[in-house]
Amino acid sequence: MLASALALGPRAEADPSERDTSCAAADELFVGFGDAASPAALEVYIDPMRTRQLELWLEARRIAGERPGELRIELIVSRGGVAEDVPAADALRQWFMAVVKAAQLRAGPEQLATASATIEDALRLLESQGPARVALQLQRGGAAGLARELGFDADTEAAVAAHTRGAKGRCLARQLDRDSRALSIRTMGQQATVVIIAKASGERLLQHVNPELRELRTQLDRAMQRTQVNPDASDFVPFGPSLGGQSSRLDQTFPETGVLVGGRALPHRLLIFVEDEEHGALSHWLEPAMRYRSDHPGELSVQLIAAGVGSRAVRLRRRLCAARSLGLEVEFLSHLAQRPGVRRLYETDLDSVLQPVADSQACSDSEPLNMDRSGEGPDGRRSSDFGHPRGAWLDGRPISRGDLESLEWQLGTSQTQGLIDWLLQPTNMAVFEF
């Protein structure tokens, strides 16, 4: 019913003054946090008409906080990938922009914490009441009530109203339309949750994400590596078929944390960092790796490490510790390599063995990686559970689920005969004679 009411709302008549397209930069909304000299910016596209935007924004802020001096963050309000929407939906988006703009003006340029708190308060209000309901309240003249819920004084409320109508309102409306149409070109007009990694070189990489931003850390690491490998690349990450060479300090194992199967002397290493035992990609990473270990013993070590400081990461870290203490490393990784539905069949039996040890004093909530002499972790940052990298790393390089599906080909390329060499053998060339 709320969606129908919004869709059937009266369409605003064009104001003749809208033909004046001159808007100063100060009239538009710009929200940025972090060092302006950072080598990359994370552009987070927020659509107030969609749910879970608070979760998306908070997680993006957290990721940026993990990379001080490396990554700044910018908030851009859009229609979520589509070029056009109903007026009532755009009115809500513009109201959100006006709320943030008014908070910026009232707090001053140095009070970034105030602007950040206002963004979170407005997104939390939308999350609790529902975007459609708030949009309908605005349509019925309820802006004053929303201002009171946000704790605005009379001056801030007046500033919000000034940016939803008149010349200032038209500037924000044009900015919303411009940014939304530019994004819709990249999403082909489809609704999507996306961020853009904008590098100082001018390269802009669009990434489709979920509100938890589970894969974003890996995507950021790949994006930054692309500059080192080929700064002129625009659409793909160079990734050679042979992974024999190792790079960075993620080409080692860390026996004091997580679960490790295989020794340091093995020629290849797969490191997996996840925040949750229920991570959707975990079985897709582990299953081909454990299968490869079974088919090719003595070639690949696999280590799973719990990353992050959340309650789920702590639970996984303690369970990995329990498996390590009980000598059940292979069994636990083989269990996690199965699909979630299969895992649940054996979950009770496994918990009865692991959980008593996991909950005991033998295991800790925190297990920092071993540090080198510089005091930095494997990714060049101070070693801590908070600063762990994310995703899967094969021989020191980030690797995707698709790459792991062809693990046997990838690891075997440097050791087996190439196709061209095979074709050039006289005995095989005869096959192609006509």
C-alpha positions as CSV (number, residue, x, y, z in Angstrom):
1,M,0.0,0.0,0.0
2,L,2.8,2.4,0.8
3,A,4.6,1.7,-2.5
4,S,1.3,2.3,-4.3
5,A,0.7,5.6,-2.6
6,L,4.2,6.8,-3.5
7,A,3.9,5.7,-7.1
8,L,0.5,7.4,-7.5
9,G,1.6,10.7,-5.9
10,P,1.2,13.9,-7.9
11,R,4.2,14.7,-10.1
12,A,5.6,18.2,-9.4
13,E,5.2,20.8,-12.1
14,A,8.3,22.2,-13.6
15,D,9.4,25.5,-12.2
16,P,10.6,28.0,-14.9
17,S,13.6,28.9,-12.7
18,E,14.8,25.3,-13.1
19,R,16.2,26.3,-16.4
20,D,19.0,28.0,-14.5
21,T,21.5,25.2,-14.1
22,S,24.2,27.3,-12.3
23,C,25.1,25.7,-9.0
24,A,28.2,26.5,-7.0
25,A,30.1,23.6,-5.5
26,A,29.1,24.9,-2.1
27,D,25.4,24.3,-3.0
28,E,26.0,20.6,-3.6
29,L,26.6,17.8,-1.1
30,F,30.0,16.4,-0.7
31,V,30.7,13.9,2.1
32,G,34.3,12.7,2.5
33,F,36.3,11.2,5.3
34,G,40.0,10.5,5.4
35,D,43.2,12.0,4.0
36,A,42.6,13.7,0.7
37,A,46.1,12.6,-0.4
38,S,45.2,8.9,-0.1
39,P,46.1,6.9,-3.2
40,A,42.5,5.7,-3.5
41,A,38.9,6.7,-2.6
42,L,36.0,4.4,-1.9
43,E,32.8,5.9,-3.3
44,V,29.9,4.4,-1.5
45,Y,26.6,4.8,-3.3
46,I,23.8,5.1,-0.8
47,D,20.1,4.9,-1.8
48,P,17.9,6.0,1.1
49,M,14.9,4.2,-0.5
50,R,16.6,0.8,0.0
51,T,17.0,-1.1,3.2
52,R,20.3,-2.0,5.0
53,Q,22.0,1.2,3.9
54,L,23.1,1.9,7.5
55,E,24.9,-1.5,7.6
56,L,26.5,-0.7,4.2
57,W,27.8,2.7,5.4
58,L,29.0,1.6,8.8
59,E,31.0,-1.3,7.3
60,A,32.5,1.0,4.7
61,R,33.6,3.4,7.4
62,R,35.1,0.5,9.3
63,I,37.1,-0.7,6.2
64,A,38.4,2.8,5.6
65,G,39.4,3.0,9.3
66,E,41.5,-0.1,8.8
67,R,43.5,1.6,6.1
68,P,44.4,5.1,7.4
69,G,46.4,7.1,4.8
70,E,45.6,4.5,2.1
71,L,41.9,5.0,1.6
72,R,39.5,7.8,2.0
73,I,35.7,7.3,1.8
74,E,33.0,9.4,0.1
75,L,29.3,9.1,0.3
76,I,27.2,9.6,-2.9
77,V,23.4,9.5,-2.8
78,S,21.8,7.9,-5.9
79,R,18.8,6.0,-7.1
80,G,20.6,2.7,-6.6
81,G,21.6,2.0,-10.2
82,V,18.4,3.1,-12.0
83,A,18.2,6.3,-14.0
84,E,14.7,7.5,-13.0
85,D,12.3,6.9,-10.2
86,V,8.9,8.3,-8.9
87,P,8.9,11.8,-7.5
88,A,8.1,10.8,-3.9
89,A,11.1,8.4,-3.8
90,D,13.4,11.2,-5.1
91,A,11.9,13.6,-2.5
92,L,13.1,11.2,0.2
93,R,16.6,11.0,-1.3
94,Q,16.7,14.8,-1.5
95,W,15.5,15.1,2.1
96,F,18.3,12.8,3.2
97,M,20.8,14.9,1.2
98,A,19.4,18.1,2.8
99,V,19.7,16.6,6.3
100,V,23.4,15.9,5.8
101,K,24.0,19.2,4.1
102,A,22.3,21.1,6.9
103,A,24.3,19.2,9.5
104,Q,27.5,20.1,7.7
105,L,26.7,23.8,7.5
106,R,25.7,24.0,11.2
107,A,28.7,22.0,12.4
108,G,31.3,23.7,10.3
109,P,34.0,22.1,8.1
110,E,36.1,20.8,11.1
111,Q,33.3,19.0,12.8
112,L,33.3,15.8,10.7
113,A,32.1,13.7,13.7
114,T,28.9,15.7,13.8
115,A,28.2,15.1,10.1
116,S,29.0,11.5,10.5
117,A,26.7,11.1,13.4
118,T,23.9,12.8,11.4
119,I,24.3,10.4,8.5
120,E,24.1,7.5,10.9
121,D,21.1,8.9,12.7
122,A,19.2,9.6,9.4
123,L,20.0,6.1,8.1
124,R,19.0,4.5,11.4
125,L,15.6,6.4,11.3
126,L,15.0,5.1,7.7
127,E,15.9,1.6,8.8
128,S,13.6,1.6,11.8
129,Q,10.6,3.2,10.2
130,G,11.1,1.9,6.6
131,P,12.0,4.1,3.7
132,A,8.5,3.9,2.1
133,R,6.8,5.0,5.3
134,V,9.2,8.0,5.7
135,A,8.7,8.9,2.1
136,L,4.9,8.9,2.6
137,Q,5.3,11.0,5.8
138,L,7.3,13.6,3.8
139,Q,4.7,13.6,1.0
140,R,2.1,14.4,3.7
141,G,4.1,17.3,5.1
142,G,5.7,15.5,8.0
143,A,9.2,16.9,7.6
144,A,9.0,18.8,10.9
145,G,8.2,15.6,12.8
146,L,11.2,13.8,11.3
147,A,13.4,16.7,12.3
148,R,12.2,16.4,15.9
149,E,13.0,12.7,15.8
150,L,16.5,13.5,14.6
151,G,16.9,16.0,17.5
152,F,17.3,19.1,15.2
153,D,16.9,22.6,16.6
154,A,14.9,25.2,14.8
155,D,17.8,26.6,12.8
156,T,18.9,23.2,11.5
157,E,15.3,22.3,10.7
158,A,15.1,25.5,8.7
159,A,18.3,24.7,6.9
160,V,17.0,21.3,5.9
161,A,13.8,22.9,4.5
162,A,15.9,25.4,2.6
163,H,17.7,22.6,0.8
164,T,14.6,20.8,-0.2
165,R,13.0,23.7,-2.2
166,G,14.0,26.8,-4.1
167,A,17.4,27.3,-5.7
168,K,19.3,25.2,-3.2
169,G,16.8,22.4,-3.4
170,R,17.1,22.4,-7.2
171,C,20.9,22.1,-6.9
172,L,20.6,19.0,-4.8
173,A,17.9,17.6,-7.1
174,R,20.2,18.1,-10.1
175,Q,23.1,16.6,-8.3
176,L,21.0,13.5,-7.4
177,D,19.9,13.2,-11.0
178,R,23.4,13.6,-12.5
179,D,25.0,11.1,-10.1
180,S,22.2,8.6,-10.6
181,R,22.3,8.8,-14.4
182,A,26.1,8.4,-14.4
183,L,25.8,5.3,-12.2
184,S,23.0,3.8,-14.3
185,I,25.3,3.8,-17.3
186,R,27.7,1.6,-15.4
187,T,24.9,-0.7,-14.0
188,M,23.1,-0.8,-17.4
189,G,20.0,0.6,-15.6
190,Q,19.7,-2.3,-13.2
191,Q,19.2,-1.7,-9.5
192,A,22.3,-2.7,-7.7
193,T,24.4,-2.2,-4.5
194,V,27.8,-0.9,-5.7
195,V,30.9,0.9,-4.6
196,I,33.5,2.5,-6.9
197,I,37.2,2.3,-6.1
198,A,38.6,5.5,-7.5
199,K,42.4,5.5,-7.7
200,A,44.7,8.5,-7.9
201,S,45.7,7.4,-11.4
202,G,42.1,8.1,-12.6
203,E,41.1,4.5,-12.9
204,R,37.6,3.8,-11.5
205,L,36.6,0.3,-10.7
206,L,32.9,-0.5,-10.0
207,Q,32.4,-3.4,-7.6
208,H,29.0,-5.1,-7.0
209,V,28.8,-5.7,-3.3
210,N,26.3,-6.8,-0.6
211,P,25.6,-4.7,2.5
212,E,28.1,-6.7,4.6
213,L,30.9,-5.8,2.1
214,R,32.3,-9.3,2.7
215,E,34.4,-9.4,-0.4
216,L,35.4,-5.7,-0.5
217,R,38.7,-6.0,1.3
218,T,39.9,-8.5,-1.3
219,Q,38.6,-6.4,-4.1
220,L,40.5,-3.4,-2.7
221,D,43.7,-5.4,-2.4
222,R,43.4,-6.5,-6.0
223,A,42.6,-3.0,-7.2
224,M,45.7,-1.6,-5.6
225,Q,47.9,-4.4,-6.9
226,R,46.8,-3.6,-10.4
227,T,48.7,-0.3,-10.3
228,Q,51.9,-2.2,-9.5
229,V,51.4,-4.8,-12.2
230,N,50.1,-2.7,-15.0
231,P,49.0,0.9,-14.4
232,D,47.4,1.1,-17.9
233,A,45.0,-1.8,-17.3
234,S,41.4,-0.9,-17.3
235,D,39.1,-3.9,-17.2
236,F,40.9,-7.0,-15.9
237,V,43.3,-8.1,-13.2
238,P,46.4,-9.6,-14.8
239,F,46.8,-13.1,-13.3
240,G,49.2,-15.4,-15.0
241,P,48.5,-19.1,-15.3
242,S,51.5,-20.1,-13.3
243,L,51.6,-19.2,-9.7
244,G,55.0,-20.6,-8.9
245,G,56.4,-17.2,-7.9
246,Q,55.5,-15.8,-4.6
247,S,55.0,-12.2,-3.6
248,S,54.4,-10.1,-0.4
249,R,54.5,-11.6,3.1
250,L,51.3,-13.6,2.5
251,D,53.5,-16.3,1.0
252,Q,54.1,-17.9,4.4
253,T,52.1,-19.8,7.0
254,F,51.3,-18.8,10.5
255,P,51.3,-21.9,12.8
256,E,50.4,-20.0,15.9
257,T,46.9,-19.0,14.7
258,G,44.0,-20.6,12.8
259,V,44.2,-24.1,11.4
260,L,47.0,-25.2,9.2
261,V,47.2,-28.5,7.2
262,G,50.5,-29.2,5.5
263,G,54.0,-27.8,6.4
264,R,56.0,-24.8,5.6
265,A,58.2,-26.8,3.2
266,L,55.4,-27.5,0.7
267,P,55.8,-25.6,-2.6
268,H,52.4,-23.9,-2.5
269,R,50.4,-22.2,0.2
270,L,46.7,-21.2,0.3
271,L,45.7,-18.7,3.1
272,I,42.0,-18.0,3.7
273,F,40.9,-15.1,6.0
274,V,37.2,-15.0,6.8
275,E,35.2,-13.4,9.5
276,D,32.5,-16.0,9.8
277,E,32.2,-19.8,9.7
278,E,29.1,-19.3,7.6
279,H,30.9,-17.1,5.0
280,G,29.2,-17.9,1.7
281,A,32.5,-18.4,-0.2
282,L,34.2,-20.5,2.4
283,S,33.2,-23.9,1.1
284,H,33.9,-22.8,-2.5
285,W,37.5,-21.9,-1.5
286,L,38.2,-24.9,0.7
287,E,36.5,-27.7,-1.3
288,P,38.8,-27.5,-4.4
289,A,41.8,-27.0,-2.2
290,M,41.2,-30.0,0.0
291,R,40.4,-32.1,-3.1
292,Y,43.7,-31.0,-4.6
293,R,45.6,-31.9,-1.4
294,S,44.0,-35.4,-1.6
295,D,44.9,-35.9,-5.2
296,H,48.4,-34.3,-5.0
297,P,49.9,-35.0,-1.5
298,G,52.9,-33.0,-0.5
299,E,52.2,-30.0,-2.8
300,L,49.8,-27.6,-1.1
301,S,49.3,-26.4,2.5
302,V,46.0,-24.8,3.5
303,Q,45.5,-22.4,6.4
304,L,42.2,-20.9,7.6
305,I,42.5,-17.8,9.8
306,A,39.6,-16.0,11.6
307,A,39.8,-12.3,10.6
308,G,38.2,-9.4,12.5
309,V,37.0,-8.7,16.0
310,G,33.3,-9.3,15.8
311,S,31.5,-12.0,17.8
312,R,31.3,-14.4,14.9
313,A,35.1,-14.0,14.2
314,V,35.8,-14.7,17.9
315,R,33.7,-17.8,17.8
316,L,35.4,-19.1,14.7
317,R,38.9,-18.2,16.1
318,R,38.1,-20.2,19.3
319,R,36.8,-23.2,17.3
320,L,39.9,-23.2,15.1
321,C,42.0,-23.1,18.2
322,A,40.1,-26.1,19.6
323,A,40.6,-28.1,16.4
324,R,44.3,-27.2,16.5
325,S,44.6,-28.3,20.1
326,L,42.8,-31.6,19.5
327,G,44.8,-32.4,16.4
328,L,41.6,-32.3,14.2
329,E,42.9,-29.8,11.7
330,V,42.2,-31.9,8.6
331,E,38.8,-33.1,9.9
332,F,37.6,-29.6,10.7
333,L,38.7,-28.1,7.3
334,S,37.2,-31.0,5.5
335,H,34.0,-30.3,7.4
336,L,34.0,-26.6,6.5
337,A,34.7,-27.5,2.9
338,Q,31.3,-29.0,2.6
339,R,28.2,-27.1,1.7
340,P,26.3,-25.5,4.6
341,G,23.4,-27.9,4.3
342,V,25.7,-30.9,4.6
343,R,27.6,-29.4,7.5
344,R,24.4,-29.1,9.6
345,L,24.0,-32.9,9.5
346,Y,27.1,-33.3,11.6
347,E,27.1,-30.1,13.5
348,T,25.9,-31.5,16.8
349,D,28.5,-34.2,16.9
350,L,31.3,-31.8,16.0
351,D,30.2,-29.2,18.6
352,S,30.2,-31.8,21.3
353,V,33.9,-32.3,20.6
354,L,35.1,-28.8,19.8
355,Q,33.0,-26.5,21.9
356,P,34.2,-27.5,25.4
357,V,37.8,-26.8,24.4
358,A,36.8,-23.6,22.4
359,D,35.1,-22.2,25.5
360,S,38.0,-23.1,27.8
361,Q,41.0,-21.0,28.9
362,A,43.1,-22.9,26.4
363,C,41.8,-20.7,23.6
364,S,41.8,-16.9,23.3
365,D,39.5,-14.3,21.7
366,S,42.6,-12.8,20.0
367,E,45.4,-14.4,18.1
368,P,47.6,-11.8,16.3
369,L,49.7,-13.1,13.5
370,N,53.4,-13.6,14.1
371,M,55.2,-10.3,13.4
372,D,58.4,-9.8,11.5
373,R,61.2,-7.5,12.7
374,S,59.5,-4.4,11.5
375,G,56.5,-5.2,13.7
376,E,54.2,-5.4,10.8
377,G,51.8,-8.1,9.7
378,P,51.8,-10.0,6.4
379,D,50.0,-7.2,4.6
380,G,52.3,-4.4,5.7
381,R,50.2,-3.2,8.6
382,R,50.5,-3.6,12.3
383,S,49.5,-7.2,13.1
384,S,46.2,-7.5,14.8
385,D,42.9,-9.4,14.5
386,F,41.3,-6.1,13.3
387,G,43.9,-5.5,10.5
388,H,43.9,-8.9,8.9
389,P,43.5,-9.1,5.1
390,R,40.4,-10.8,3.8
391,G,39.7,-13.5,1.2
392,A,41.9,-16.3,-0.3
393,W,45.6,-15.8,-1.1
394,L,47.5,-18.4,-3.1
395,D,51.3,-18.2,-2.9
396,G,51.0,-14.6,-1.7
397,R,48.5,-13.4,-4.3
398,P,44.7,-12.9,-4.1
399,I,42.7,-15.5,-5.8
400,S,39.0,-15.8,-6.7
401,R,36.6,-18.7,-6.4
402,G,36.8,-19.3,-10.1
403,D,40.6,-19.5,-10.0
404,L,40.4,-22.1,-7.3
405,E,38.1,-24.3,-9.4
406,S,41.0,-24.6,-11.9
407,L,43.5,-25.1,-9.1
408,E,45.0,-28.3,-10.6
409,W,45.7,-26.5,-13.9
410,Q,47.0,-23.4,-12.2
411,L,49.5,-25.2,-10.0
412,G,50.4,-27.8,-12.6
413,T,51.1,-25.4,-15.5
414,S,54.7,-24.8,-14.6
415,Q,55.4,-28.5,-14.1
416,T,53.6,-30.0,-17.1
417,Q,54.2,-29.7,-20.8
418,G,52.5,-26.7,-22.4
419,L,49.9,-27.1,-25.2
420,I,52.2,-25.5,-27.8
421,D,55.1,-27.7,-26.9
422,W,52.8,-30.7,-27.3
423,L,51.5,-29.6,-30.6
424,L,55.0,-29.1,-32.0
425,Q,56.1,-32.6,-31.4
426,P,56.3,-34.5,-34.8
427,T,54.2,-37.4,-33.5
428,N,51.4,-35.1,-32.6
429,M,51.5,-32.8,-35.7
430,A,50.6,-35.8,-37.8
431,V,47.2,-35.8,-36.2
432,F,46.4,-32.6,-38.0
433,E,47.6,-33.6,-41.5
434,F,44.9,-33.4,-44.2
